[in-house]
Amino acid sequence: FPRLLRWRGATLAGLFDRLGLSMRVRAVLAGQCGDYLLPPSEVSLLLHATLVVAYGEGAYYPRRHYAGMVDAIVESIRKQPGCDVLLGEAVDRIDVEGNRVATIHTATGGRYRAERVISNMDPHATIELVGASRFPREFVEEHAHYAYSHSGVTLYLGLRGLDLRDFGFGAFNVWSYPNDDLDAIYRAQDAGDLSSPWLFLSTPTLHAAEPGLAPPGAQILEIATHAPHAWWRELRDRDPRAYNREKKKLREHLYDVLEARFVPGLRDHVDVFAIGSPATNERFVRAPFGNAYGAALVPAQVHAARRPMKTPLENLWLCNATAGWPSIGGTVGTGRRLAHRLLSGQD
């Protein structure tokens, strides 16, 4: 416990410096840093240690893939009396009467009212939809202005005519870095230089044997890295055609990197693909700055107060990667804590 208190404000690089570790050892020990999209000089030491311990106890993947997991959760909700999951109903306005959320409006014209409203959007996005003037200034300052995690670039490939196991892939994830200086790599990509990016690669069709994720004989390869949000957002808003050209250029560049590092001739086996930029993340999941994991997991933002919370409005709660924790485990755990709190009558 004294050691925990002593290091609670430290970064991972702070520990590396204290121990005088070489660049190669630092790169190996911090190799999973893409899990939270922060370099060693920024991430909370306690957060990284928690991640390493968790993976050390075992990493898990749904036997029927994540689609099966999501479908099971949706089915469970829809079986409850009066409950449903509505797809394609993007919330575009939240009306408040007195000190309560009155009506939720969607872009398709839907209007919904409820005794309790739980927002899974980022707090910044929720406050923006409600209107900052509806909240005390202190609440807005604390929950709408903070350091966000980096923005993500994702490329999903459906492949035919090859077996990724022949190229070293399997039921595990791969981290690839062009050199040992992870902080320098992050700084370069923050500035928009993706000439030699770090890559996270996952092969979900090799993680479980259940069918349904891809057609027989086909495999999926997922690739992720990070890039600055502002540049992509400005380009998309200013010139959508130029934005799409840049996405295509980035895709072709990632093909080049993948072919040089892992699978020669990969592009000849691509049957389907989808690529997302930081602006895509903002558009699809209401991430205010394209952020992948809510508030950045830096020392100042890793603390016990990071939990689901009731807002100053009587019937509005926040429960998400910022008002809680990111990742599958963080999401499920945060939701369960809020459910327990509400069902036990604490609110």
Backbone torsions as a table, in degrees:
resi	resn	phi	psi	omega
1	PHE	NA	-43.9	175.3
2	PRO	-59.0	-38.3	178.8
3	ARG	-65.5	-39.1	178.0
4	LEU	-60.7	-44.4	179.1
5	LEU	-64.8	-39.2	-177.0
6	ARG	-66.0	-35.6	-173.4
7	TRP	-103.8	6.1	-173.9
8	ARG	-63.1	-26.7	179.7
9	GLY	-100.4	11.0	-174.7
10	ALA	-90.8	154.5	170.2
11	THR	-94.1	167.4	176.7
12	LEU	-62.4	-40.1	178.6
13	ALA	-63.4	-30.9	177.5
14	GLY	-60.1	-41.2	176.6
15	LEU	-68.5	-42.3	178.7
16	PHE	-58.2	-43.4	179.7
17	ASP	-63.0	-43.4	-179.0
18	ARG	-59.8	-36.6	-178.2
19	LEU	-88.8	-8.9	179.3
20	GLY	65.2	41.0	-175.1
21	LEU	-78.0	149.9	177.6
22	SER	-72.9	163.3	-179.9
23	MET	-62.2	-37.6	-179.1
24	ARG	-67.1	-43.3	178.5
25	VAL	-64.8	-40.5	177.6
26	ARG	-59.7	-43.6	-178.6
27	ALA	-63.1	-39.9	179.7
28	VAL	-66.9	-46.9	-176.8
29	LEU	-69.6	-27.5	-179.3
30	ALA	-102.5	12.2	-173.5
31	GLY	-56.9	-26.8	-178.5
32	GLN	-88.1	11.8	-173.1
33	CYS	-63.1	-19.8	175.0
34	GLY	-64.8	-16.7	177.5
35	ASP	-61.5	-25.9	178.8
36	TYR	-125.6	8.0	174.4
37	LEU	53.9	45.5	174.7
38	LEU	-141.0	143.9	176.4
39	PRO	-79.1	167.3	-178.6
40	PRO	-56.5	-31.3	-177.3
41	SER	-73.0	-12.1	-176.6
42	GLU	-113.6	-33.1	-171.1
43	VAL	-73.8	147.8	175.1
44	SER	-64.2	129.9	176.5
45	LEU	-58.5	-41.9	-178.0
46	LEU	-64.8	-38.3	178.5
47	LEU	-65.3	-46.1	-179.8
48	HIS	-63.0	-41.3	179.2
49	ALA	-62.3	-40.8	178.4
50	THR	-62.0	-42.2	179.7
51	LEU	-63.7	-44.7	-178.4
52	VAL	-64.3	-42.4	178.5
53	VAL	-62.6	-43.5	-179.1
54	ALA	-61.1	-46.2	178.2
55	TYR	-66.6	-33.4	178.5
56	GLY	-63.3	-28.0	179.0
57	GLU	-84.1	-7.5	177.0
58	GLY	131.3	134.4	175.0
59	ALA	-105.6	140.5	-172.2
60	TYR	-125.7	151.5	178.6
61	TYR	-140.0	136.5	-178.1
62	PRO	-61.1	134.7	-179.8
63	ARG	-57.2	-36.1	-178.9
64	ARG	-101.6	25.0	178.1
65	HIS	69.2	169.5	-177.1
66	TYR	-67.9	-26.7	175.7
67	ALA	-60.7	-40.8	177.9
68	GLY	-64.6	-38.4	178.7
69	MET	-64.9	-47.4	179.8
70	VAL	-63.5	-44.3	-179.9
71	ASP	-60.7	-38.3	179.9
72	ALA	-65.7	-40.7	178.7
73	ILE	-65.4	-44.5	-179.9
74	VAL	-62.6	-42.8	179.6
75	GLU	-61.8	-40.5	179.2
76	SER	-62.6	-42.3	178.9
77	ILE	-64.3	-45.2	-175.6
78	ARG	-68.6	-19.0	177.6
79	LYS	-78.7	-16.2	-179.3
80	GLN	-77.5	142.1	-178.3
81	PRO	-55.7	126.9	175.8
82	GLY	74.9	10.7	-175.7
83	CYS	-107.9	151.4	176.8
84	ASP	-158.1	162.7	171.0
85	VAL	-117.0	119.7	-174.8
86	LEU	-104.8	116.6	179.9
87	LEU	-92.2	150.2	178.6
88	GLY	70.3	21.0	-179.8
89	GLU	-113.1	75.0	-177.7
90	ALA	-73.6	125.8	178.9
91	VAL	-71.5	128.4	178.9
92	ASP	-123.6	-4.0	176.1
93	ARG	-160.0	142.8	175.7
94	ILE	-125.9	114.6	-179.9
95	ASP	-90.6	141.2	180.0
96	VAL	-121.3	136.2	173.6
97	GLU	-124.7	124.3	-175.1
98	GLY	65.2	-121.4	179.0
99	ASN	-117.7	30.8	-177.5
100	ARG	-135.1	149.1	169.3
101	VAL	-69.5	126.7	-177.4
102	ALA	-99.3	-51.9	-173.9
103	THR	-140.8	137.2	172.8
104	ILE	-101.8	124.4	179.3
105	HIS	-106.6	141.5	176.6
106	THR	-115.5	162.5	-176.0
107	ALA	-64.8	-21.0	179.8
108	THR	-90.7	5.8	178.3
109	GLY	96.8	3.3	179.4
110	GLY	-70.3	147.4	177.5
111	ARG	-132.7	125.5	-175.0
112	TYR	-132.4	139.1	177.9
113	ARG	-126.9	147.3	-178.8
114	ALA	-155.5	155.7	176.6
115	GLU	-66.3	-38.7	178.2
116	ARG	-128.1	140.9	178.1
117	VAL	-124.0	124.4	178.8
118	ILE	-115.2	120.0	-179.4
119	SER	-98.7	123.8	175.3
120	ASN	-94.0	-0.2	176.0
121	MET	-73.3	162.1	173.1
122	ASP	-56.9	141.5	179.3
123	PRO	-52.2	-39.4	178.3
124	HIS	-58.0	-46.1	-179.3
125	ALA	-66.8	-39.5	179.4
126	THR	-64.1	-46.7	179.6
127	ILE	-61.3	-38.1	179.6
128	GLU	-64.4	-40.9	-179.6
129	LEU	-69.8	-37.9	178.6
130	VAL	-72.8	-40.3	-173.7
131	GLY	110.1	118.4	-175.3
132	ALA	-58.5	-28.9	-178.2
133	SER	-66.5	-14.4	179.1
134	ARG	-80.7	-8.1	-176.7
135	PHE	-118.1	154.4	172.5
136	PRO	-59.9	146.7	-178.1
137	ARG	-57.2	-39.2	-177.9
138	GLU	-62.6	-38.5	179.6
139	PHE	-65.5	-43.4	179.3
140	VAL	-63.4	-44.4	-179.3
141	GLU	-60.9	-38.2	-176.2
142	GLU	-79.3	-35.3	-169.9
143	HIS	-112.4	1.0	176.4
144	ALA	-122.8	-0.9	-179.1
145	HIS	-136.9	99.8	179.0
146	TYR	-156.6	171.5	-179.8
147	ALA	-76.0	125.0	-179.9
148	TYR	-93.9	156.7	173.9
149	SER	-68.4	166.9	179.8
150	HIS	-65.8	163.7	177.3
151	SER	-89.9	148.6	-175.7
152	GLY	-104.9	151.8	167.2
153	VAL	-116.9	129.0	-178.6
154	THR	-129.4	141.8	177.0
155	LEU	-133.8	120.9	179.1
156	TYR	-109.8	129.3	-177.0
157	LEU	-122.6	131.0	169.2
158	GLY	-101.1	118.5	-170.5
159	LEU	-113.3	144.5	174.2
160	ARG	-130.5	152.1	171.9
161	GLY	81.2	14.5	173.6
162	LEU	-152.2	162.0	176.7
163	ASP	-118.4	114.3	-177.2
164	LEU	-60.2	-21.9	177.3
165	ARG	-64.3	-25.1	177.9
166	ASP	-70.8	-12.6	-178.1
167	PHE	-114.8	20.7	174.2
168	GLY	93.0	2.6	178.9
169	PHE	-88.9	162.2	-179.8
170	GLY	-170.0	-150.4	-178.8
171	ALA	-84.0	54.6	-178.5
172	PHE	-159.0	164.5	176.8
173	ASN	-95.7	157.3	-178.9
174	VAL	-123.7	133.2	173.0
175	TRP	-110.4	129.6	-176.9
176	SER	-127.8	128.0	178.7
177	TYR	-128.0	141.3	-179.1
178	PRO	-72.2	-21.7	177.0
179	ASN	-158.1	-175.7	-173.7
180	ASP	-85.6	-13.7	-175.7
181	ASP	-88.9	86.4	-174.3
182	LEU	-65.8	-36.5	178.8
183	ASP	-63.0	-41.0	179.0
184	ALA	-65.8	-36.6	178.2
185	ILE	-63.2	-44.4	179.2
186	TYR	-64.3	-42.2	-179.9
187	ARG	-61.6	-41.4	-179.8
188	ALA	-63.2	-43.9	-178.5
189	GLN	-72.3	-32.0	174.0
190	ASP	-59.2	-32.8	-179.9
191	ALA	-85.7	2.0	177.0
192	GLY	95.2	6.8	-179.0
193	ASP	-92.5	100.6	178.3
194	LEU	-107.2	27.0	-177.4
195	SER	-64.1	-32.7	179.0
196	SER	-140.9	74.8	-169.5
197	PRO	-80.9	157.8	165.2
198	TRP	-75.8	152.5	-177.7
199	LEU	-135.4	141.2	165.8
200	PHE	-107.8	130.3	-178.3
201	LEU	-128.1	132.5	179.5
202	SER	-132.6	146.8	-177.1
203	THR	-125.6	77.4	-173.7
204	PRO	-58.7	-30.8	178.7
205	THR	-70.0	-12.6	176.3
206	LEU	-101.3	-6.7	-178.6
207	HIS	-81.0	-26.8	-179.3
208	ALA	-147.4	151.5	-174.2
209	ALA	-90.2	-9.3	-178.6
210	GLU	-60.6	138.5	178.0
211	PRO	-76.9	173.9	173.2
212	GLY	110.2	-20.8	-178.7
213	LEU	-80.7	-30.0	178.8
214	ALA	-149.2	157.4	177.9
215	PRO	-61.2	156.7	177.6
216	PRO	-53.1	133.4	178.8
217	GLY	85.0	-6.3	179.6
218	ALA	-103.8	158.5	178.7
219	GLN	-136.8	158.7	179.6
220	ILE	-114.5	137.9	173.0
221	LEU	-125.2	124.4	177.7
222	GLU	-107.5	135.1	-179.1
223	ILE	-127.6	136.6	178.6
224	ALA	-140.4	148.3	170.7
225	THR	-154.6	-160.5	179.6
226	HIS	-135.9	159.9	-178.7
227	ALA	-156.7	161.8	-178.9
228	PRO	-71.2	138.2	-177.7
229	HIS	-74.4	-43.3	-169.7
230	ALA	-57.2	-43.3	-177.4
231	TRP	-63.8	-45.6	-179.2
232	TRP	-66.9	-39.7	-179.9
233	ARG	-65.5	-44.8	-179.5
234	GLU	-62.2	-41.4	-179.1
235	LEU	-66.7	-42.7	179.6
236	ARG	-62.1	-42.2	-179.3
237	ASP	-70.7	-35.1	-175.7
238	ARG	-81.4	-41.1	-173.4
239	ASP	-151.6	87.6	-177.7
240	PRO	-54.5	-35.4	179.7
241	ARG	-67.7	-42.9	177.5
242	ALA	-64.0	-37.4	177.4
243	TYR	-59.5	-46.7	179.9
244	ASN	-66.6	-34.9	176.3
245	ARG	-64.0	-40.3	179.0
246	GLU	-66.4	-37.1	176.6
247	LYS	-64.0	-40.6	177.6
248	LYS	-64.5	-42.0	178.6
249	LYS	-62.1	-41.2	178.3
250	LEU	-64.7	-41.1	178.7
251	ARG	-60.4	-46.2	180.0
252	GLU	-64.3	-37.1	177.8
253	HIS	-65.0	-41.9	178.3
254	LEU	-64.9	-35.3	173.3
255	TYR	-58.5	-44.3	179.6
256	ASP	-59.7	-45.1	-179.1
257	VAL	-64.0	-44.2	-179.4
258	LEU	-64.6	-39.3	179.8
259	GLU	-68.4	-36.0	-180.0
260	ALA	-73.1	-36.2	-174.9
261	ARG	-93.0	-30.7	-168.1
262	PHE	-133.4	-59.7	-168.4
263	VAL	-125.6	93.3	176.5
264	PRO	-57.2	136.4	179.3
265	GLY	73.7	18.8	-176.3
266	LEU	-55.4	-44.2	-173.6
267	ARG	-61.7	-23.4	178.9
268	ASP	-71.5	-12.0	-177.0
269	HIS	-112.2	6.5	179.8
270	VAL	-79.0	117.6	179.8
271	ASP	-95.6	-42.8	175.6
272	VAL	-139.7	156.7	178.3
273	PHE	-151.5	159.5	170.5
274	ALA	-148.3	134.2	-179.9
275	ILE	-127.5	138.1	179.0
276	GLY	-123.9	139.2	177.5
277	SER	-102.3	175.9	173.4
278	PRO	-56.3	-32.0	177.9
279	ALA	-70.1	-31.3	175.8
280	THR	-62.4	-43.5	-179.6
281	ASN	-60.2	-41.7	178.6
282	GLU	-63.2	-43.4	-175.5
283	ARG	-68.8	-41.0	-171.7
284	PHE	-87.1	-30.9	-174.8
285	VAL	-125.2	17.0	176.5
286	ARG	58.3	32.3	174.6
287	ALA	-78.3	112.4	-169.5
288	PRO	-53.6	-37.1	-179.0
289	PHE	-124.9	32.8	-179.6
290	GLY	71.4	9.5	-174.3
291	ASN	-63.7	143.7	-176.5
292	ALA	-88.6	-30.7	-171.1
293	TYR	-130.4	34.2	179.6
294	GLY	67.8	-145.4	178.9
295	ALA	-62.9	136.7	-177.9
296	ALA	-58.9	144.1	-177.3
297	LEU	-88.2	55.5	175.5
298	VAL	-88.6	161.2	-175.3
299	PRO	-51.2	-41.6	-176.9
300	ALA	-66.6	-17.8	-176.7
301	GLN	-115.2	13.9	174.1
302	VAL	-112.2	101.1	-174.4
303	HIS	-159.0	170.3	-175.8
304	ALA	-68.1	-20.0	-179.2
305	ALA	-77.6	-4.2	178.4
306	ARG	-81.2	90.2	-173.3
307	ARG	-155.4	164.2	176.2
308	PRO	-59.6	146.0	-172.3
309	MET	-143.7	152.7	171.4
310	LYS	-86.4	134.7	178.5
311	THR	-83.6	173.3	175.1
312	PRO	-61.7	-17.7	172.8
313	LEU	-77.2	139.4	-168.9
314	GLU	-61.5	-31.8	-172.7
315	ASN	-121.8	22.6	-179.1
316	LEU	-118.9	124.8	177.6
317	TRP	-117.8	151.4	174.5
318	LEU	-110.0	134.0	-178.6
319	CYS	-152.0	99.3	-173.1
320	ASN	-163.1	-166.2	-175.6
321	ALA	-70.9	-13.9	176.9
322	THR	-102.4	-47.8	171.6
323	ALA	-84.4	63.7	-172.6
324	GLY	145.1	-145.2	-175.3
325	TRP	-133.9	150.8	178.6
326	PRO	-82.4	179.1	179.1
327	SER	84.2	167.8	179.1
328	ILE	-59.6	-49.3	179.7
329	GLY	-61.8	-42.7	179.5
330	GLY	-64.9	-40.9	-179.8
331	THR	-64.2	-50.2	-179.3
332	VAL	-63.1	-44.3	-179.4
333	GLY	-63.4	-41.8	178.7
334	THR	-63.7	-44.5	178.6
335	GLY	-62.9	-40.2	179.8
336	ARG	-66.4	-38.4	179.4
337	ARG	-64.0	-40.9	179.1
338	LEU	-68.4	-42.5	178.7
339	ALA	-58.2	-44.4	178.9
340	HIS	-61.6	-41.4	-178.8
341	ARG	-63.7	-43.1	-178.3
342	LEU	-73.9	-42.4	-178.0
343	LEU	-71.1	-24.8	178.5
344	SER	-85.6	-0.7	176.4
345	GLY	79.6	19.0	179.0
346	GLN	-71.8	-21.7	176.1
347	ASP	-130.8	NA	NA
